[in-house]
C-alpha cells in the first residue's frame, strides 16, 4: 500500500514539475499589459503603441496598452510595481519615472529603483524655440540679450520639474543668465503663448515644436542633445554653439516589476531589440523626433546612473519640490 502511495506521489510531483517547466518555456501564454503613464494620443503613448504592436508579433501574443496617467508618471509606475512579477505587466518608463521624480517629489508611491530593466527605447532631444516677436534671432543674440536684461526674458515650460523646465535651468546655468519661468500645462498651452509673444522662449519636443518652426510661426535655435538628430540634420546642437556640456533629453524605456523571471525578461528584451531594428518602426520614431536606442538593459542602467547627479543639481537650482 505504501509503495502504491509513494508511486502516486512521485507521479504527481513529476507532473507538477513538467507543468511548471512547460509554463516557463511557453511564456508568454496570454496577452501582456503595457502601461503608458501618459494620456492617450500624446507622443509617449503613440511610441508605446508603436513598439507594443511590433513586439507582440515577435512574442506571438497581443500587447495591450493601458493608459494610467497622472502625478508625473507616478500613478502608472506605482500600478506596475503592485502587479505580479510574471512578465505580464510592463511599464513605458521615462526619465521622469526613473530619475527626476526621486528628486522632485517629497514622497513617491513607488520605488524608482524597484524595477527590472527591459531596455532603452529611444532619446528625444528638445528644441529651443523663440517667439517671432522676441528681440533676438539666434542663440548668441538670446544669451547677449538675457545677460543685458536680467529677469526680463521669459521661458515657457510643460510645468515645474518637467524636461522643458530642466532644459531651461541648464541653459541658465551654462550661459550665466537669469530668466523668468512661466509654467504651462503642456505644449498645447505653451506654444500658443510663444507664437503670440506672451513668452519669449520655450524648450519643446521636436514632434510638436518643429512643425511650428517649419510653418514660420516660431524661430528655432538648436537642439538639446549632444548629437544632431537624424531627422533634422541641419539643426545644430546647443553643444556645437558653445555649450559643450549641454545635454538634456527626454528618453524612453521599458521596465518590469523587480524580480521578474529571467525567461520573461530575456524574451521581452529580444522582442524590443528586434522592434528597434525594424525600419518601419525606426522611421516612425525619427519622424517623432526620437532617436532609436539599442534596446539593451545595460544602456538604460548607464543612462540612469549618468543622469542622476545632473538632474539632482538642476532640481535644486530650480528650487522645485512637489507634494
CORZI-V401243 format. One record per helix or strand of 3 or more residues. SS is the DSSP state (hx for helix, st for strand). FROM is the first residue (numbers start at 1). TO is the last residue. If there is no record, write none. Layout:
SS/FROM/TO  SS/FROM/TO
//
This chain:
hx/2/25  st/32/36  hx/43/59  st/63/67  hx/71/82  st/89/94  hx/95/104  st/115/131  hx/139/148  st/154/157  hx/163/175  st/180/183  hx/187/196  st/201/205  hx/206/214  st/218/223  hx/230/232  st/249/257  hx/262/277  hx/279/287  hx/297/318
//
